[in-house]
Amino acid sequence: MLVILGFAMIAVFMVLIMTKKLTPVLALIIVPTVFGLFAGAGLGIGPMVLDSMKSMTSTAALLMFAIIYFGLMIDVGLFDPLVRFILRKLGNDPAKVVLGTAVLAAAVSLDGDGSTTFILTTAAMLPVYLRLKMSPVVLTCVAGLANGTMNILPWGGPTARAATALKLDVNDVFVPMIPSLVVGLAVVMVFAWLLGLQERNRLRATVPEIWAEGVEFGGTADGGTGTSGSGTSGISGRRAGRNGTPAGGTPAGGAPAGGSGVAVLERTENLVDDRDSAMADTALDPNRATLRPKLFWFNLALTVAVMVTLVANIMPLPFVFMVGSAVALLVNFPKIKEQSAQLIAHAPSIVAVVSMVMAAAVLTGVLNGTGMVKAMSEWLVQIIPSDMGPLMAVITGVLSIPMTFFMSNDAFYFGVLPVLSETAAHYGVGAADMARASITGQPFHLQSPLVPAILLLVSLAKVDLGDHHKKVLWRTAVISLVMLGVGMATGAIGIG
C-alpha cells in the first residue's frame, strides 16, 4: 500500500503542477498531506513535516539572502557591462544567445554549486532574454540541462556520495565517466541550439508584419551587432510610449529610424512583461535611479570576495550572503528609507522561493516519515527478475532517473544504491560499475522540486515550475540515457 501511495502521490503532484491546476507551493503542501493521511500518518504528520523543515532552514536562509544580494548587484548596475559585452558578442540572434547561455551555465557549474550557477547565469542572461523578448523558460531549461549534466563532477556531490556508499575511490568512479560527460555536454549544446532556433522562428511568427524583407537576426545592416551605446542591443530596452512608440523614437511595428535593419519586436501577450519582475524591471532600465556607477569597483570587489568565500567553503554559505547583503545595502543605499525600499523590491522573489523550500518539507517529510521512500525502493529491488541480474548496472542507471527525482541524493546513494550493488555482486557486476551507472540520472535529478537550486532558478527567472518541467524533463531524460549508453559503450559501465 505504501508503494502505491508513494508513486500515486508523485504522479498526482506532477500532473497538478504541469497542468497548472495548482501552484507548486499549494501542490507541495496539499498533495502530500492528503496522501500522508491515507498512509496512516494521523496527527504524527505534523512532527514529520517539522523534522524535515528543520533541515531546510539553512537552505531557505541561503536562497533568501542570495536573492537579496544579487538583486542588489543587478539594481546598482554591476552586471550591465557584462550584458553589453554578451550582446556585442552574440548580437541579437536568439540561437546564439541560447547557446551562449548553455556555455555560461556549464562553465560556472565547474564550481560544483547549483545555486551559484543559477544565480550568476540568470543575473547575466535574464536581462538579455527580456530585451530580445525571448522566453525565460528557455533560459531555465538550458541552464538546468547544463548544470544537471555537470553535476557528476567529483566535487558536485553525487559522485562523492556514490563512492562513499560503496567504499570506492572517487576518481575510480569519475574518470571513466569523462567520455559520458563530454558527450552529455555535446547533447546539451545541440538542445540549446535547437531551442534557440525555435525561439528565432517563434519571434518571427509572433508579429510577422514587422519583418521587412532582408531583415534577419544577428546584426545590423552596417555589419554591427545592433548594440546601442546604452547596451540595449538595438532592440529598445526603454519603455514604450503610450502611443506605442518606443522612447527612443522607433515607430512601433517598423524598423528603427536610421535604417539599421534590426527589427524592433514589440512585446506580445505571450511573453514575460518586465514589469512583473522587480529584478528584470531594473535590469532593463539603463536610467534607473538605483544605478551606482561610482561604486562599480567596490561592488565588483565585494562580489568577487563573496564568490571566493563560497568556493573556498570556509564559512557557512547563508552567513556569507547575509554579511554580503548587509555590506552592499549599507554602502550603496546608506539611507534607511532606501534600504527598506530595496528589501521590499525583492520581496516577491524571496517569498516565491522560500515558500517553495518550506513547502517541499511537507513532501519530503511525508515520504520519509511514513516509510514510503523505503517501501518504494525495496519494491523496485524485489521486482527485478533474476535473469536480468547481469544487467544490474544498466537497470540502476535507468532507475536513477526517476528515483533521484522524488528522493534526495542522500536517500538514494546511501539507502538504495548499496542494496542494488549487493544484489549485483551476485551476478558479477562490480561496485564501481554500479556507482558510475548511478550518477547518470543526475541531469534529471536536478530538475526535482526537492532540489532548492532549481526552485531558486525558476523564481529568479519568474518562470512557472510546471512550464519548466514540460520543457526540460524529456530533454534531461534523453541526456541521462545518452550518458548511460556512452558509459556502456566505453566499458565504464559493465555487464556481468
N, C-alpha and C positions, 0 to 999 in steps of 0.2 A: 504493500500500500504506500509506503514512504517513497518507493521508487516512482510509482505512478504519479503521486502528488508532486514530487520534485520536478519531473520532466514536464508535467502539465503546468506547473507554476511558471517555469521558464518560458514555455511556449505561449501561455496567455500574456505574460508580461511583454514579450517581443511583439506579439500581434497588436496589442493595445497601443504601444508607442509607435510602431511603424505605420499603423493605420490612423494614427493621431486621434484615437478615441479618448486617450488620457495623456496628460503631460507626463514626462518621465518621473518627475517628483511624486505625483499622485500615484502613478503605477508602482513605483518602488515602495510606497507605503501601503496602499490598499491591497494589491495582489498578494504579497507575502503574508499580510495579516490574515486574510481570508483563508489561504491555504494552510497557514500555521495553525489556525483554529481547527480546521478539518483534520490536521495531523495530530490533534490532541494536546496542543501546547497549553491551552486554557489560559489561566492567569499568569502562567510562567512565561508567556510570550514577552511580557514587559522586561523582565530581567535579561532575557536572551538578547533583546534589541539593545538595551543599555550596555551590556557587556561588550557587544560588537561596536557600539558607538564610542566607547572609551578608547578603542584602538585607532579611531579615525579622527580624534580631536586635533592631534598634531598635524595631520594632513589637511584638515579644514583650515587651520591657522596658517599653514604654509601657502595654500591656494589663495586665501583671503588677502594676505599681505603681499603676495606676489602680484596679484591683480592691481592692488593699490600702487605698488612700486612702478611696475611697467606702464600702468595707466598714466602715472605722473610723468614718466620719461617721454611718453608719446605726447602728452599735453604741452610739455615745455620745449618740444621740438628736437629731442636728441636723435630720433630716427629719421628726421626729414632729409638730411644729406644722403643717408643710405637709400631711401626711397627714390630720390632723384638719380642716384647712381644706377640703381636697378633699372629705372625707366630708360636711362641713356643706353644701357647695355641691351636691354630686351625690347626696347621700343614699345609700341602699343599692340603687339601681337599676342593675343591670349594664349596661343600654343606655346610660345616661348616663355611667357610668364608662368604658366603651369609647370613646365619643365624646370624652370628656374626654382620654383617652389620645392619641387622634389629634390633637386640637388642641394638646396639650402638646408632642408629638413634632414636629409641624410648626413650632411656634413656636421650639423650641430648635434646630431644624435650620437656622435662619437664620444660625447661626454657621459653617455650612459643614463642620463636622466630625462625621462619623457616630459616632465613639466617644464624644464628649462628649454627643451627643444620646441615645444609648442608655444611657449611664451615668446621666444625670440622669432620664430617663424611667423607667427601671427602679427607681432609688432611690426616686422619688416614688410610683410606681404599684404596684409589686410587693406591698408590704405591704397595699395596699387590695384587690388581687385575692385575696390569700390570706385576708384577713379575711372577704371575701364568698364564699369558696370558689369563686372563678372560675378558669378555666383560664389559666395563664400563657402558653399557646400563643397565645391571643387577643391578649395584650399584645405578644408579639414580632411577631405578624402585623401588627397595626395600626401599631406603631412602625416596622416595616420598610416598610410601604406609604407612610407619611408621609415618612420620611426619604429613601426612594428617589425619590419624586416631587420633593422639594425639592432633590435633588442636581444639578439642571440650573442652579442659581443660578451666576452667573459666578465667584464665589469658591469654589464647591464642587469644582472641578477639571475635570470632563469638558468643560464648555463652553469653558473656557480652553484645554484641550488641542486641542479641535476647531478653535478659532480659530487657534491657533498652527500646527497642522499644515497648515492651508490658507491661512495668511498673511492672516487676516481680523481686523477689529476685534471684540473680544469682545462689545461692545454691539450690533454689527450681527447677531450670532448670537443673542443672548439676547432682546433687546427684542421682536422679532416673535413670540417664543415665549411671551410672557407670557399670552396667552389660553389656550394649551395648558396652561400651569402652573396657571392658575386652575381650569380645567375638570378637570384631573387631581386637584387637591386636593378638588374637589367630589365626584368619584368616590370618593376615599379616605374622605371623611366618610360617604358612603352605605354603603360597605362596612363602616365602623366601626359605624354604627347597626344594620345588619342582623346583624352579628356579635354586637352587644350584645343584640339581641332573641333570637337563638339561645341565648345564654348564659342569659338570663332564663328562657326556656322549658325549657332543659336542667335548670336548678336546680330548677324546679318539678316536673319529671318525675322527677328523681333520687330524691327522697324525698317523694312526693305525700301521704303520710299526715300530714306535719307542717303542711300548709297548712289553716288554718282558714278558714271562709267569710268572705270580705271582706278577707282579708289580702293586701296587694299590696306589690310593691316600690315604693320611692320615698319612704316616710315613715312616721311613727308615727300612731297613732290621734288623737293630740292636735295633729297638723299639723306636728310637728317632723320632723327628718331622721333621727332614730333614732341620733344620735351621742351616745354616753355621755360622761360627763365625762372619762374616760380616753382618749377617742379611739378607741373600738372599734366605732363605727358601729352600736351597738345589737345587733350580732352579736358575740357574745362572742369577744374575742381571747385570753382566758385559757385555760389548759389545762383540758380536761375532766377531771373526776374519774374514778377508776377504775370507779365505778358508772355512768358515762355522764352524770353531772350536771355541767354546766359549773361552774367555780369560782365564778362569780357567782351560783349558786343557781338557774339556769334549768333546769327539768326537760328532759331530752333528749326530743326528739320533740314538744315543745309550745311554746306561745307564752311569752315572758318573763313572769316574775311581775310583777304590777302592771298587766297588760293593756295594754301599749303597742301591741300589734297588729303588731309586727315579728316575723316568723317567724325562729327560730333554726335555721339549716341545720347539721346535724351533718356532720362530714367523712365522705366516702364513699371507696371504694377507687379510684374513677376520678379523684380529684382529688389534687393535689400535697400531700403531708404536709409541713407547715412544718418538721418536724424533719429533713427531708432536706437542708435548706439552711441553712448557718450564718448567712447574711445574713438570710434570711426568718425564721429562728427568733428571732433577737434583735429584729428589727423588730416581731414580733408580741407581744412580751412587754413590757407597759408598766412592769413592775417589775424589768427585767433589771439585773444588777449592774454592767453596763458603762455605764449612763447617767451622763452628766456634765452635769447641768443648770447648774451654776455656771460651766461653761466654754462655754456655748452661744454667747455673743457672740464669744468668741475663735475658736471653730470656724467660725462664720459668716464672720468677717473673713478667716480663713485660706482658706476655700473660695472666697470672692469674689476674693481675691488670686490664687489658683491659676487661676480661670476667666479673670480679666483677662489674666494672663500667657499663657494658652493662646490667647485670641483675638488678642492683640497679636502673638503669634508672635515674641517677642524672645529666646526661649531654646528649646533643643530640648525637645520635649514629654516624652520619657521622663525627662529630668533634672528637669523641673518637678514631676512626680509623685513622683520619688524624694525630693526635698527636702521636698515637702508631706507625704508619708507619714512621713518621719523626724521632722519637727516635730510632727505630730499624735500620733505614738506617744509621743514624749518628754514632751509636755505633758499628755496625757490619761492616760497609763499610765507614770508615772515609774519604777516598779519593773521590774527586768529580767524577773522571772517573768511579770508582766502583759504585757509587750511580747512575750515568746515565745508566750504563750497566744493573743494576738491574731493573730500571724502564723500559728500553727497552725490557728486557727479558720477562716481564709480560704484555707488551703492547697488544699482541694478545688476551689474556683473557679479558683484560679491554675493548678493542674495541668491542669484541663479546657481552659482557653482557650489557654495557652501550648503545650500538646502539640498542639492542632489547628493553631496557627500554624506550628509546626515541621513537622508532618506535611504541611501544604499545600505546603511547599517541595518535597516529593517530586513532587507533581503538576505544579507549575509548572516544576520543573527538567526533568522528562521531556518535557513539552510543548515547551519551548523548546530543550532540548539535542538532542533527536532530530530537530528540524525539523518536528514535527507541526503546530504553530501556523502556520508559514509555508506548509506544503503545504495545509492546510485552507483558509486564506484565499485562496490563489491558485486553488484548485479552485473555490471559490464564485464568484470573479470570472469564471472561464472558462465556467461553466455558464449564465451569464445570457444568454438569447437576444438577438441583436442587435435584433430588432424590439421588445424591451422597453426599449431604451436610453432613450427619453424618460421612462420611469418609474424611472430610477436612484435618484432621491431617495427615492421610496416604498420601493423594494427595499432601499435602505440602511437605512431606518428599521426595516423588518421584520428584516433581518439583524442589526441592532444588538442585538436582543433576545437571541437565543441566543449570538451571538459574544462579547458583552461578559460573558456569564455564565461562559464557560470560558476566557477570556483576560483579561489585565489591561487597564485603560483605556489605558495607555501603548502596549501592543501593538496594540490596535485603532485608536486615533486616530492614532498615528504610523506604524503599519505597514500597516494595511488601508485606512483612510479615504482617504489620498492616492491609492492605486491606483484605488479606486472613483470618486473625484472626477475623476481624469484621464480615466477611461473615460466618465463622464457628460458631460464637457465636449464630447465629440464629438457629443453629441445635444442640445446647447443647454441643459443643466442647469447652473446656476450653482454655484459653490463654496459660497456662503452657504446655498443650499437644501440642499446635501449635509451641511453642518455642522449645520444645525438638525435635519435628519432623524436624524442620527447620535446625537443626545443623547436621543431619545425612548425608547431602550431602558434608560435608567438605573434606573427603578423595578425592573426585572428584574435588572439587573446587581448591585444592592446586596444581593441575596439569595445571591450566589455564595459558596461555601465558600472562595474565594480572596480574599474581602474580609475583612480582620481584624475590622472593626467588627461584622459580623453574627455572627462567632464569639464576640465579646465579649457581644453581646446574648443569644444563646441560653445562654451559660454563666452569666451573671448571673441569668437567669430560671430556670435549671435545666430547660431545655427541650431535647428531642432535636432535632437539626438536621433529621432526616427528617420529624418531626412538623411542624416549622416550614415546611418546603418544601411539604408536602402542603396546607397551609392557605393559604400565601402566593403560591406561584408562579403559579397561574392568575389570581389577582387582579391581580398585578403585570403579567402579560401583557396583561390587559384594559386596565389604566391606560395602559400604553405604547402600545397600539393606539389608544386614545381620544386621547391626546396627539398621535399622528401624524395621526389623522383631523382633529382640530381645526386642526393646522398646515396641512394641505392646504386645509381649508375657508376659512381666513383668508388664504391666499395666502403664508404664511410658508414653506411647503414647496411649491415649484412643480413643474410637469411641463414637460419640454422640448418 
